[in-house]
Amino acid sequence: MRDKNQIDILDYLANQIKSNLSSDLLKPEYKMFNKHNPTFGHCYIASEALFHLAGGKASGLSIKRARDASNISHWWLESAEGQIFDPTSDQYDHFGTKPPYQNGVSTGFLTKNPSKRAKILMDRCLT
């Protein structure tokens, strides 16, 4: 079980990631929806950045993904105890819905090392 200090660090990192998201990190298809919903479209790189900042595989966090009610993939991290770490969960508040955690499946990221966009986000969080 994770201790409070580990959880606090993960929550801090998630907040750092959230505060460093910007439209230049988005794929073009998400930019229109992101204008009034600043975390929309960022779940993949936010989860990827959090995973690597937390220590990657050594963190013990699982990478999860599920399709939401709009058939869009949502990504987040989860501890072995089921605690969810999702820097972009509030994008669902804008729609009055909840993230699709109940449908989550374990997965991996598309690349072994941080993607270009995740590296940019990680650099912003560390400076």
C-alpha positions in Angstrom: 0.0 0.0 0.0 1.3 3.5 -0.9 2.0 5.7 2.0 0.6 9.3 2.3 3.9 10.8 1.2 3.9 8.8 -2.1 0.3 9.8 -2.7 1.1 13.4 -2.0 4.0 13.3 -4.5 1.8 11.8 -7.2 -0.9 14.3 -6.5 1.6 17.1 -6.7 3.0 15.8 -10.0 -0.5 15.5 -11.4 -1.2 19.1 -10.4 2.1 20.3 -12.0 1.2 18.5 -15.2 -2.3 19.9 -15.2 -1.0 23.5 -14.7 1.5 23.1 -17.6 -1.0 21.8 -20.3 -1.4 24.1 -23.3 -3.0 23.9 -26.7 0.3 23.5 -28.5 0.5 20.0 -27.0 -2.8 18.9 -28.5 -3.5 16.9 -31.5 -5.3 19.1 -34.1 -8.6 17.2 -33.7 -8.9 18.2 -30.0 -8.1 21.9 -30.3 -11.7 23.0 -31.0 -13.1 21.2 -27.9 -10.2 22.3 -25.7 -11.0 26.1 -26.0 -13.5 26.0 -23.2 -12.3 22.8 -21.5 -8.6 23.2 -20.9 -7.8 19.6 -20.0 -9.7 18.0 -22.9 -7.6 16.1 -25.3 -4.5 15.9 -23.0 -5.2 12.7 -21.1 -2.6 10.6 -23.0 0.4 12.9 -22.7 -0.6 13.9 -19.1 -0.7 10.2 -18.1 2.4 9.5 -20.0 4.3 12.4 -18.3 3.0 11.4 -14.9 4.1 7.8 -15.4 7.6 8.7 -16.3 8.0 11.5 -13.7 6.8 9.0 -11.1 9.6 6.5 -12.0 8.1 4.5 -14.9 7.6 0.8 -14.3 9.4 1.1 -11.0 6.5 3.3 -9.7 4.2 0.3 -9.7 1.5 2.3 -11.4 -0.6 0.6 -14.1 -1.5 2.4 -17.3 -5.2 2.3 -18.0 -7.4 3.2 -20.9 -11.1 3.1 -21.7 -13.5 4.6 -24.2 -15.9 7.1 -22.8 -19.6 7.8 -23.7 -18.4 9.8 -26.7 -16.2 6.8 -27.9 -13.0 8.8 -27.1 -10.2 7.0 -25.4 -9.4 8.2 -22.0 -6.0 7.4 -20.3 -5.0 7.5 -16.6 -2.8 5.7 -14.1 -3.8 3.4 -11.2 -2.1 1.9 -8.2 -2.2 -1.8 -7.3 -4.7 -0.8 -4.6 -7.0 0.8 -7.2 -6.2 4.5 -6.4 -6.6 6.6 -9.6 -4.2 9.3 -10.7 -5.7 11.3 -13.5 -4.4 14.8 -14.2 -7.2 15.4 -16.7 -10.2 14.0 -14.9 -11.9 17.4 -14.7 -12.5 17.5 -18.4 -15.5 15.3 -17.7 -17.0 17.9 -15.3 -17.5 20.2 -18.3 -19.9 17.6 -19.8 -21.5 16.7 -16.5 -20.2 13.1 -16.7 -17.5 10.9 -15.1 -14.4 9.4 -16.5 -14.9 5.8 -17.7 -12.8 4.2 -15.0 -15.1 1.2 -14.5 -14.3 0.1 -18.1 -10.5 0.5 -17.8 -8.1 -2.0 -19.2 -4.4 -2.3 -18.6 -2.4 -1.1 -21.5 0.9 0.4 -22.5 1.9 3.7 -24.0 2.6 3.8 -27.7 6.3 4.3 -27.2 8.7 2.9 -24.6 10.3 6.2 -23.9 8.3 9.5 -23.4 6.9 10.9 -26.6 8.0 14.3 -27.9 4.9 16.0 -26.5 5.3 14.2 -23.1 9.0 15.3 -22.9 7.9 18.9 -23.5 5.3 18.6 -20.7 7.8 16.9 -18.4 10.4 19.7 -19.0 7.8 22.3 -18.2 7.0 20.6 -14.9 10.7 20.3 -13.9 11.7 23.9 -14.6 
